[in-house]
Amino acid sequence: MTKDIYFAGGCFWGTEHFFHNVTGVRAAVSGYANGRTADPSYEQVYTDTTGFAETVKVSYNPDIVSLESLVDLYFCIIDPLSVNRQGEDAGTRYRTGIYYTDASDLAQIEPMFARVEKACGKPLAVELKPLENFYPAEEYHQCYLDKNPDGYCHIPRKAFAYLKLYQDIRFFLGDEPEALSRMANIAAFIKEQMPHHWVGFYLVKGQNLVLGPFQGPPACFSIPFGKGVCGTAWQRGQTVVVPDVEAFPGHIACSSLTKSEIVVPVASGGEITAVLDIDSVQPDAFDSTDVLWLEKIAALV
């Protein structure tokens, strides 16, 4: 069985490449959707007078990947508040939207829109409409980043690496019930696929974080609540990114090689039970893309 959903996410080169790499997606085709001209050319769409949006038709097997998962991943690669702009690309052709052909899909998508809107605290600049029309783009646009590996893409390149990492971890963990085992393998996967100095978990024990499963050199045995980067992330209940650890007040130096750090809380039942700590020997190694994907990975614990 194959179903179709249509994602407008800015320049279709990166959006197509991203969904090509989602397990369960059978095809991703770049094209033009919901405009006023029959069979438009790229040059016509580029004028912003045809009403079309650069859109990717995603054909998927719902027995392998759900529509909810696809929509969730879509929101990982767009700015949902940006009007007619994604990255450096501006114009109505670069607006964001999800277009459906099966009316029953709306009931699955609407709750996800509401959840993202609540998290953003503002109305989304993302269309949610039935598909009116779709025309595949010219051949040179198809699989553009495969043909041109160094070609332009508005999606951060590390997002493609994180997609692979996230899918590898989800598949491998399966329904394993033991949280410590899940943490151990998450740390191993991140260390194997990402160029980081230290990756591991600290577990909440009373008023301290106690060293849990990790990959890398020896580390601090425990960290008090509110102390260091890890204790601060626990205290705040939110991810903390530190571009320069030497400039962070009260930084606890487990390794003199660490230059930057990210710490992501791990929650269970509404309470923080651990933190995921990642150190880099490079300064300013982590950004909003790391935050988004590492929070998704931490949720897999």
Rosetta blueprint (number, residue, H / E / L):
1 M L
2 T L
3 K E
4 D E
5 I E
6 Y E
7 F E
8 A E
9 G E
10 G L
11 C L
12 F H
13 W H
14 G H
15 T H
16 E H
17 H H
18 F H
19 F H
20 H H
21 N L
22 V L
23 T L
24 G L
25 V E
26 R E
27 A E
28 A E
29 V E
30 S E
31 G E
32 Y E
33 A E
34 N L
35 G L
36 R L
37 T L
38 A L
39 D L
40 P L
41 S L
42 Y H
43 E H
44 Q H
45 V H
46 Y H
47 T L
48 D L
49 T L
50 T L
51 G L
52 F L
53 A E
54 E E
55 T E
56 V E
57 K E
58 V E
59 S E
60 Y E
61 N L
62 P L
63 D L
64 I L
65 V L
66 S L
67 L H
68 E H
69 S H
70 L H
71 V H
72 D H
73 L H
74 Y H
75 F L
76 C L
77 I L
78 I L
79 D L
80 P L
81 L L
82 S L
83 V L
84 N L
85 R E
86 Q E
87 G L
88 E L
89 D E
90 A E
91 G L
92 T H
93 R H
94 Y H
95 R L
96 T E
97 G E
98 I E
99 Y E
100 Y E
101 T L
102 D L
103 A L
104 S L
105 D H
106 L H
107 A H
108 Q H
109 I H
110 E H
111 P H
112 M H
113 F H
114 A H
115 R H
116 V H
117 E H
118 K H
119 A H
120 C H
121 G L
122 K L
123 P L
124 L L
125 A L
126 V E
127 E E
128 L E
129 K E
130 P E
131 L L
132 E L
133 N L
134 F E
135 Y E
136 P E
137 A L
138 E L
139 E H
140 Y H
141 H H
142 Q L
143 C L
144 Y H
145 L H
146 D H
147 K H
148 N L
149 P L
150 D L
151 G L
152 Y L
153 C L
154 H L
155 I L
156 P L
157 R H
158 K H
159 A H
160 F H
161 A H
162 Y H
163 L H
164 K H
165 L H
166 Y H
167 Q H
168 D H
169 I H
170 R H
171 F H
172 F H
173 L H
174 G L
175 D L
176 E L
177 P L
178 E L
179 A H
180 L H
181 S H
182 R H
183 M H
184 A H
185 N H
186 I H
187 A H
188 A H
189 F H
190 I H
191 K H
192 E H
193 Q H
194 M L
195 P L
196 H L
197 H L
198 W E
199 V E
200 G E
201 F E
202 Y E
203 L E
204 V E
205 K E
206 G L
207 Q L
208 N E
209 L E
210 V E
211 L E
212 G E
213 P E
214 F E
215 Q E
216 G L
217 P L
218 P L
219 A L
220 C L
221 F L
222 S E
223 I E
224 P E
225 F L
226 G L
227 K L
228 G H
229 V H
230 C H
231 G H
232 T H
233 A H
234 W H
235 Q H
236 R H
237 G L
238 Q L
239 T L
240 V E
241 V E
242 V E
243 P L
244 D L
245 V H
246 E H
247 A H
248 F L
249 P L
250 G L
251 H L
252 I L
253 A L
254 C L
255 S L
256 S L
257 L L
258 T L
259 K L
260 S E
261 E E
262 I E
263 V E
264 V E
265 P E
266 V E
267 A E
268 S E
269 G L
270 G L
271 E E
272 I E
273 T E
274 A E
275 V E
276 L E
277 D E
278 I E
279 D E
280 S E
281 V L
282 Q L
283 P L
284 D L
285 A L
286 F L
287 D L
288 S H
289 T H
290 D H
291 V H
292 L H
293 W H
294 L H
295 E H
296 K H
297 I H
298 A H
299 A L
300 L L
301 V L
